[in-house]
Amino acid sequence: MADDSKPESAPATGANPAATPQVQPKPGADAAATARAAAATGATPVPPAAGAAAGAVAHTARPAAPPKPAAPVPDLSGRTTTAASAGGQAAHAPAAAAAKAVTRDPDDTSPLLTRRAWLGLAWGAFSAASAAALAATGRFMFPNVLNEPPQQFKVGFPNEYGMGVDERWKEKFGIWLVRTPDDIDQHASGFYSLISTCTHLGCTPNYLSAENKFKCPCHGSGFRLTGVNFEGPAPRPLERARVVLADDGQILVDKSRKFQRELGQWTDPEAFLKV
């Protein structure tokens, strides 16, 4: 038989409230619904204010996360950001397009030069050609003056010459003065003047005293002292110039009159000066 004298166990006053289940009120639920839920589960209902305070205490009790270091601020002095650069390009694009439209004609399809450049090049070429034509015309109107030697000239007195070939007048007048004791055509002693021009292509032969002949350096034509050709491509003898005595007794040579042996002209009295 149970002992009725033992008092009924009551909850200890010093019991841990956290051991007793509690019902937190849901947001938006009324107090009656919270009480019924607590009675059904045997938990102690928590007033809304107490629940909020407990949540605030729990939230406050969480350890705070360490602060993150702030990122360094880049130095943008003197620089342009991407947005600003894009804005600047967008601002300059219409101006560049307008300048291009002004400097290039719509119908100009040249890939290298504009029409203005081609026109400048054409005018420059035309000006250069005009200047060259004008210079050529001026050169034609004012030709060089050629100081040709005279065709008639005196070469001194007969007693100033010995037998053989004298070359003192070759460079100045283009002749050799030859004194011979017996001419092949005149058959007399005296002087004849040979013109120092090769009858092949017009070169100037040289007098070779060791070989007693005239030798052309261009193609090898050879002439005897009489002027008769004997070797090389020369087709005929050298020509003789007119030679006579002047009024003062000097020998006068006239290159304006020439004598050719193949034509029988060496027998002319003026082709040989008899002394």
VMD Tcl script that draws the C-alpha trace (Angstrom):
set ca {
  {0.00 0.00 0.00}
  {1.37 3.16 -1.11}
  {2.52 5.63 1.38}
  {0.22 8.54 1.01}
  {2.19 10.54 3.48}
  {5.00 11.20 0.90}
  {4.48 14.46 -0.73}
  {4.14 14.48 -4.46}
  {7.31 15.28 -6.36}
  {7.31 18.75 -7.63}
  {9.67 20.22 -9.98}
  {12.71 21.56 -8.35}
  {12.84 25.23 -8.16}
  {16.45 25.23 -9.07}
  {15.97 23.06 -12.15}
  {17.67 24.23 -15.46}
  {15.08 25.97 -17.54}
  {16.97 24.88 -20.60}
  {16.09 21.22 -19.79}
  {12.36 21.93 -20.19}
  {11.32 22.08 -23.82}
  {10.01 25.38 -24.87}
  {7.86 26.36 -27.75}
  {8.96 29.42 -29.69}
  {6.11 31.43 -31.16}
  {6.03 31.45 -34.91}
  {6.01 34.76 -36.61}
  {2.44 35.79 -37.33}
  {0.85 33.20 -34.93}
  {-1.39 34.36 -32.07}
  {-0.85 33.58 -28.39}
  {-3.71 31.01 -28.17}
  {-2.22 28.86 -30.91}
  {1.13 28.99 -29.20}
  {-0.40 27.91 -25.86}
  {-2.24 24.96 -27.40}
  {0.96 23.81 -29.10}
  {2.81 24.01 -25.81}
  {0.08 22.05 -23.94}
  {0.13 19.31 -26.52}
  {3.88 18.86 -26.30}
  {4.26 19.51 -22.57}
  {6.63 22.40 -23.35}
  {6.66 25.80 -21.82}
  {5.43 28.52 -24.08}
  {7.84 31.39 -24.59}
  {6.42 34.82 -24.94}
  {7.16 36.52 -28.19}
  {9.28 39.14 -26.54}
  {11.27 36.51 -24.69}
  {11.84 34.56 -27.92}
  {13.03 37.65 -29.67}
  {15.33 38.45 -26.82}
  {16.70 34.90 -26.78}
  {17.31 35.05 -30.53}
  {19.04 38.40 -30.14}
  {21.18 36.98 -27.33}
  {22.06 33.92 -29.45}
  {22.86 36.17 -32.42}
  {24.93 38.39 -30.24}
  {26.77 35.46 -28.75}
  {28.13 34.33 -32.15}
  {31.77 35.22 -32.61}
  {32.24 38.03 -35.12}
  {34.20 37.19 -38.30}
  {37.56 38.93 -38.59}
  {37.37 41.96 -40.89}
  {38.77 41.54 -44.37}
  {41.62 43.82 -45.35}
  {40.54 46.59 -47.66}
  {41.76 46.31 -51.25}
  {44.36 48.95 -52.24}
  {42.95 51.80 -54.27}
  {44.76 52.02 -57.64}
  {46.39 55.29 -58.56}
  {44.50 56.57 -61.60}
  {46.08 59.98 -61.74}
  {46.91 60.86 -65.35}
  {45.20 57.76 -66.69}
  {41.95 57.18 -68.46}
  {39.61 54.47 -67.41}
  {38.10 52.05 -69.86}
  {34.77 53.75 -69.71}
  {36.33 57.14 -70.22}
  {38.52 55.83 -73.08}
  {35.54 54.24 -74.75}
  {33.63 57.47 -74.28}
  {36.51 59.44 -75.83}
  {36.75 57.10 -78.78}
  {33.04 57.32 -79.25}
  {33.28 61.12 -79.09}
  {36.15 61.28 -81.63}
  {34.73 58.70 -84.03}
  {32.21 61.09 -85.68}
  {34.91 63.75 -86.12}
  {37.33 61.28 -87.75}
  {34.62 59.99 -90.03}
  {33.73 63.55 -91.03}
  {37.39 64.40 -91.76}
  {37.76 61.29 -93.89}
  {34.64 62.13 -95.77}
  {35.96 65.64 -96.46}
  {39.47 64.64 -97.62}
  {38.44 61.76 -99.88}
  {35.96 62.00 -102.72}
  {33.06 59.54 -102.71}
  {33.88 58.25 -106.21}
  {37.61 57.86 -105.53}
  {38.37 54.13 -105.39}
  {42.19 54.31 -105.50}
  {43.70 52.13 -102.76}
  {46.97 54.10 -102.53}
  {46.49 57.78 -103.36}
  {43.60 60.15 -103.25}
  {42.40 62.02 -106.28}
  {44.07 65.18 -105.01}
  {47.41 63.34 -104.75}
  {47.06 61.94 -108.27}
  {46.26 65.40 -109.63}
  {49.30 66.84 -107.86}
  {51.53 64.12 -109.29}
  {50.19 64.66 -112.80}
  {50.68 68.41 -112.63}
  {54.23 67.92 -111.32}
  {55.11 65.60 -114.21}
  {53.59 68.01 -116.71}
  {55.55 70.92 -115.25}
  {58.82 68.95 -115.38}
  {58.22 67.96 -119.01}
  {57.39 71.55 -119.94}
  {60.56 72.81 -118.26}
  {62.67 70.21 -120.10}
  {61.10 71.14 -123.45}
  {61.70 74.83 -122.78}
  {65.34 74.16 -121.87}
  {65.84 72.13 -125.07}
  {64.31 74.94 -127.12}
  {66.62 77.49 -125.51}
  {69.60 75.21 -126.14}
  {68.59 74.98 -129.80}
  {68.28 78.74 -130.09}
  {71.74 79.30 -128.59}
  {74.08 76.56 -129.91}
  {77.74 76.23 -129.04}
  {80.17 78.17 -131.16}
  {82.79 75.84 -132.59}
  {86.10 77.51 -133.27}
  {87.20 75.46 -136.24}
  {90.67 76.06 -137.62}
  {90.87 78.11 -140.77}
  {90.86 76.27 -144.07}
  {93.67 78.41 -145.45}
  {96.86 79.03 -143.49}
  {100.56 79.71 -144.00}
  {103.13 77.24 -142.70}
  {106.41 79.13 -143.22}
  {109.10 79.30 -145.88}
  {110.35 76.28 -147.88}
  {113.89 76.54 -146.54}
  {112.60 75.87 -143.04}
  {111.87 72.22 -143.89}
  {114.06 69.22 -144.45}
  {113.31 66.03 -146.32}
  {110.62 63.80 -144.85}
  {107.42 64.24 -142.84}
  {106.83 67.31 -140.65}
  {104.17 66.84 -137.90}
  {104.10 70.31 -136.41}
  {100.72 71.12 -138.05}
  {98.92 67.88 -137.33}
  {97.28 68.92 -134.05}
  {96.45 72.48 -135.08}
  {95.42 72.11 -138.71}
  {95.13 68.33 -139.29}
  {97.79 67.97 -142.03}
  {101.25 66.53 -142.61}
  {103.61 68.57 -144.74}
  {105.93 66.22 -146.63}
  {109.04 67.21 -148.59}
  {110.19 64.64 -151.14}
  {113.02 64.54 -153.68}
  {110.85 62.75 -156.24}
  {107.07 62.66 -156.24}
  {105.42 59.52 -157.67}
  {103.02 61.52 -159.85}
  {104.76 64.86 -160.44}
  {108.24 63.29 -160.79}
  {109.83 66.34 -159.21}
  {111.15 67.52 -155.86}
  {108.93 69.64 -153.69}
  {106.09 69.65 -151.12}
  {102.68 68.03 -150.78}
  {100.20 68.22 -147.93}
  {98.47 65.04 -146.70}
  {95.20 65.40 -144.77}
  {95.45 63.38 -141.53}
  {92.10 61.63 -141.86}
  {91.86 57.90 -142.50}
  {89.83 57.07 -145.61}
  {88.26 54.09 -143.84}
  {86.15 55.54 -140.99}
  {87.74 58.95 -140.35}
  {90.18 58.18 -137.53}
  {93.51 60.01 -137.26}
  {96.51 57.86 -138.23}
  {99.89 58.09 -136.52}
  {103.20 58.64 -138.25}
  {105.65 55.80 -137.50}
  {109.09 57.16 -138.45}
  {110.82 53.85 -137.73}
  {108.62 52.10 -140.32}
  {108.23 55.04 -142.74}
  {104.46 54.78 -142.82}
  {101.19 56.14 -141.42}
  {99.25 53.68 -139.26}
  {95.61 54.07 -138.22}
  {95.07 53.00 -134.58}
  {91.36 52.24 -135.07}
  {91.34 49.39 -137.58}
  {94.97 48.98 -138.65}
  {94.96 50.69 -142.03}
  {98.47 51.49 -143.27}
  {99.62 54.20 -145.70}
  {103.04 54.84 -147.24}
  {104.74 58.25 -147.03}
  {103.23 59.14 -150.38}
  {99.75 58.58 -148.87}
  {99.01 55.41 -150.84}
  {97.21 52.71 -148.83}
  {98.80 49.26 -148.72}
  {97.32 47.44 -145.68}
  {94.17 47.27 -143.62}
  {90.59 48.10 -144.57}
  {91.24 51.60 -145.99}
  {89.70 51.59 -149.51}
  {91.78 54.40 -151.05}
  {94.86 56.63 -150.44}
  {94.94 59.65 -148.18}
  {93.73 62.91 -149.68}
  {96.06 65.80 -150.50}
  {95.31 69.47 -149.86}
  {96.08 72.38 -152.17}
  {99.60 73.74 -151.57}
  {101.05 76.85 -153.29}
  {103.44 79.73 -152.62}
  {101.88 82.89 -151.15}
  {102.82 86.42 -152.28}
  {105.27 86.76 -149.38}
  {107.07 83.56 -150.34}
  {105.56 81.36 -147.62}
  {103.89 78.02 -148.22}
  {100.09 78.37 -148.30}
  {97.94 75.31 -147.59}
  {94.22 75.31 -148.50}
  {92.17 72.42 -147.05}
  {88.99 73.59 -148.73}
  {90.28 71.99 -151.93}
  {91.20 68.31 -151.85}
  {92.77 65.98 -154.39}
  {92.18 62.21 -154.69}
  {94.68 59.91 -156.42}
  {92.07 57.33 -157.51}
  {90.49 60.14 -159.53}
  {93.82 61.14 -161.11}
  {93.88 64.47 -159.29}
  {97.39 64.18 -157.84}
  {98.76 65.34 -161.15}
  {97.12 68.74 -160.66}
  {99.75 71.55 -160.39}
  {98.22 72.77 -157.10}
  {98.37 69.26 -155.55}
  {102.18 69.50 -155.42}
  {104.51 72.47 -154.84}
  {107.66 72.14 -156.93}
  {110.76 73.62 -155.34}
}
mol new
graphics top color blue
foreach p $ca { graphics top sphere $p radius 0.5 }
foreach p [lrange $ca 0 end-1] q [lrange $ca 1 end] { graphics top cylinder $p $q radius 0.2 }
display resetview
